Amino acid sequence: MFKIFLAFTLSVFFGLNTHASTISKDCTSNIAIIDGKVINTESALHDSLSEQLCFPAYYGKNLDALYDMLISVSQPTQINITNPMDLENALGKEKYQALILLLKEASMENSNLNFK
């Protein structure tokens, strides 16, 4: 109970990202895996990336917000997609292609981001 109160207090007064899952999360891993067998919705995609890359609580969970987060990554970060056909089926062809283009453009814009 105290942990939740402390997280709320810090977030209100200092604007800190103190989401319960990130309080004890180690954000030193700079690899994100987008697994098409696990990601079955666009919402799940954003939740997964947000957790893996420790995005702040204000992350908008849409492709524009994702681009903004990725071009501001300040440490070397690798993003990999596994099971891409499953991911395309889950997101739909248009959204999948938009995601791939976004990841490529963000990695060209930010030398700290690597996507292949």
C-alpha positions as CSV (number, residue, x, y, z in Angstrom):
1,M,0.0,0.0,0.0
2,F,2.8,2.4,0.9
3,K,4.6,1.6,-2.4
4,I,1.5,2.6,-4.4
5,F,1.1,5.8,-2.3
6,L,4.8,6.7,-2.8
7,A,4.5,6.0,-6.6
8,F,1.4,8.3,-6.8
9,T,3.0,11.0,-4.8
10,L,6.2,11.0,-6.8
11,S,4.4,11.0,-10.1
12,V,2.1,13.9,-9.0
13,F,4.7,16.1,-7.5
14,F,7.7,15.4,-9.6
15,G,6.3,14.0,-12.9
16,L,8.3,10.8,-12.5
17,N,7.4,7.6,-14.3
18,T,6.7,5.3,-11.3
19,H,4.3,2.8,-12.9
20,A,4.3,-0.2,-10.6
21,S,6.0,-2.4,-13.2
22,T,8.8,0.0,-13.7
23,I,9.6,0.8,-10.1
24,S,11.8,-2.3,-9.8
25,K,12.4,-2.9,-13.5
26,D,16.0,-3.0,-14.7
27,C,16.1,-0.7,-17.7
28,T,19.7,-1.5,-18.7
29,S,18.7,-4.0,-21.4
30,N,18.6,-2.2,-24.7
31,I,17.1,-5.0,-26.7
32,A,13.4,-5.2,-27.6
33,I,11.9,-8.3,-29.2
34,I,8.6,-8.0,-31.1
35,D,7.4,-11.6,-31.2
36,G,4.6,-12.2,-33.7
37,K,3.5,-15.3,-31.8
38,V,3.0,-13.2,-28.6
39,I,1.9,-9.8,-30.0
40,N,-1.7,-10.3,-31.2
41,T,-3.0,-6.7,-31.2
42,E,-1.6,-3.2,-31.7
43,S,-2.2,-2.5,-28.0
44,A,-0.1,-5.5,-27.1
45,L,2.6,-4.2,-29.4
46,H,2.7,-0.9,-27.6
47,D,2.5,-2.5,-24.1
48,S,5.4,-4.8,-24.9
49,L,7.7,-2.1,-26.4
50,S,6.8,0.3,-23.6
51,E,7.8,-2.3,-21.0
52,Q,10.9,-3.5,-22.7
53,L,12.3,0.0,-23.5
54,C,11.0,1.6,-20.2
55,F,9.0,4.3,-21.9
56,P,7.6,6.9,-19.6
57,A,4.0,6.8,-18.3
58,Y,2.9,9.5,-20.7
59,Y,3.7,7.3,-23.8
60,G,0.7,7.7,-26.1
61,K,0.6,4.1,-27.4
62,N,0.2,4.9,-31.0
63,L,2.6,4.9,-34.0
64,D,3.3,8.7,-33.8
65,A,4.2,8.4,-30.1
66,L,6.3,5.3,-30.8
67,Y,8.3,7.2,-33.4
68,D,8.8,10.1,-31.0
69,M,10.1,7.7,-28.3
70,L,12.4,5.8,-30.6
71,I,14.1,8.9,-32.1
72,S,14.8,10.1,-28.6
73,V,16.5,6.8,-27.4
74,S,19.9,7.9,-26.0
75,Q,21.6,4.5,-25.6
76,P,22.4,1.9,-28.2
77,T,19.1,0.0,-28.7
78,Q,18.3,-3.0,-30.9
79,I,14.8,-3.9,-32.0
80,N,14.2,-7.4,-33.5
81,I,11.0,-8.9,-34.9
82,T,10.6,-12.6,-34.6
83,N,7.7,-14.5,-36.3
84,P,7.0,-11.6,-38.7
85,M,4.3,-13.3,-40.6
86,D,2.3,-13.9,-37.4
87,L,2.8,-10.3,-36.5
88,E,1.5,-9.2,-39.9
89,N,-1.5,-11.4,-39.5
90,A,-2.2,-10.0,-36.1
91,L,-1.8,-6.3,-37.0
92,G,-3.1,-6.5,-40.6
93,K,-0.9,-5.8,-43.6
94,E,-1.3,-2.0,-43.6
95,K,-0.5,-1.5,-39.9
96,Y,2.4,-4.0,-40.1
97,Q,3.9,-2.2,-43.1
98,A,3.5,1.1,-41.3
99,L,5.3,-0.3,-38.3
100,I,8.2,-1.6,-40.4
101,L,8.5,1.7,-42.2
102,L,8.4,3.6,-38.8
103,L,11.2,1.3,-37.3
104,K,13.4,1.8,-40.4
105,E,12.9,5.6,-40.5
106,A,13.5,5.9,-36.7
107,S,16.7,3.9,-37.0
108,M,17.9,6.2,-39.8
109,E,17.0,9.2,-37.7
110,N,18.6,8.0,-34.5
111,S,22.1,6.4,-34.7
112,N,21.5,4.8,-31.3
113,L,18.6,2.7,-32.7
114,N,19.2,-0.4,-34.7
115,F,16.5,-2.3,-36.5
116,K,17.0,-5.0,-39.1
